[in-house]
């Protein structure tokens, strides 16, 4: 009985993290090779509702519609690039989870490197700051300090 409980727990923990690509098995293509292609393409397309999930991981109605479009295009014989180009043309570069490098996305791609360089420069400058030694006290300042501290 303990083994069965442990097996069920392990199955739940391991299987619980698996996300199914489609909500309804009727969405799946009958050809397993085409279905794998459609899933791979969908994994690179952003759900426009959820925004941080691919259309394969999302259960939003729009994601379901986009999965259907991808599967229709795969079944019609279009290449992966043609499907991605069609989606990008229709929904903009934002549909891609990893936008292509272009002049319009250069800042997006270069920002991590620029932030790293800026951080290194700031850290270097902070460590290289000169230690400023204060100017010695004048006779008038020393007399006032002595008066304030009661050391006259």
N, C-alpha and C positions, 0 to 999 in steps of 0.2 A: 504494500500500500504506500509506503514511504517513497519507493522508487517511482511509482506511478505519479504521485504528487510532485516529486522533483522533476520528472519528465514533462508534466503538464506546465509547471512553472517555467522551465527552461524553454519550452516551445512558445509559450506566451511572450516571454522576454525577447527571444530572438525573432519570432514572427511578428511581434507587435510593432517593430520599427519598419517593417516592409510596407511601402506605399504602393497601392495598386494603381496602375496607370489609367485605367478606365473605370467609370462608375458602373457601367452596364456592359456585360460581356458581348452584347449585340453590337457595340461600337467596334469591336476588334475585327481586324481583317482576317479572312479565312486562311490566307497564306502566311505562315509563321515568319518567313523571311521579310515580307513586306511589313508585317506588324512590328518586327524588331526595328526596321528602318523608320517607320512612323514614330515609334517611341523614342528613337535616338534624335530625330528631328525635333519632336515635341519637347524633349529635355532641354533644348537650346532656345526655346521660345518662352517668353515671359507671359504669365497670365496678366492681362491688363487690369483685372479687378484686384487680385491679390498682390501683384507687383513684385513680390520676392519669391514667388514660386513659379516653376515651369508649368506649362499647360498640362503636362503629364501628371504633376503632383496636385494640381488644384481640382476642386470639385465645383467650382463656380460654373454657372450656366454658360458664360462666355467661353471659358476654357473648354468646356465640352463641345461647343460649336467649332472652336478652332481645331480641336483634335479631329473632329469629323472632316473639316476641310483638308487637313494634312493627310488623313487617311484616303480621302477621295483623290487627292493629287498623287499620292504614292501609287494607288491602284491604277490611275490613268497612265502611269509610266513616266512621270516627270522625275527629273534628277533632284537630289537633295539641294543642290545649289539653286535650281529653278524654283523650288518650293520656298527656300529661305529668301530669295530675291523677291518673290511674289508677296510674301508676308511683310517684308521690309518696305516694299513699295506701297502696300496697302495701309500698314499701321505705323510706319516710320521705324527709325533705328531703335526706338525704345522697346520694340517687340523682342529684340535679341537680348538674352541674358548676358551675353558677352559681346558688346558692340564691336564692329570691325574698326580697325585703326584707320582714321581718315583725318583730314584737317579739322572737321567739325567735332571729332571726338579726341583730338590730340591732348587737350588739357585733362580730360577724364583719365586717359591712360597714363599721362605723365605726372599727374598730381601726387601719387605716392612717392615717386622718386624726388620730386621737388620738395615735398614735405620732409623727407629724410635728409636731403641736403641742407635745407633751412635749419632743421633741428641740430645737425652736426655743426653748422656755422655758429649758431647761437651757443651751443655747448662749448665750442672752442673759444669763442670770444669771452664767455663767462669765466673760463679757467685762465685766460691770458690777461685778465684785467690787472692793471698795476695796483699794487698796494700803495695807497697814498698815505704818506706819513704827514701828520699834522705839523704845521709850522710851529716853531717854539713860541711860548708865551712871551709877550712883551712885559716890561717891568710893571707897567700899569695893570695889565691883566693878572700878573702873578700877585700883586698887592691886593687886588680886589678878591681873588680866589682865597688868599690867606685870610682876608677879613670875613668872607662868607663862611669859611670853614672853622673860624675861631682860632686860627693859629698865629695870631699877630704877635 
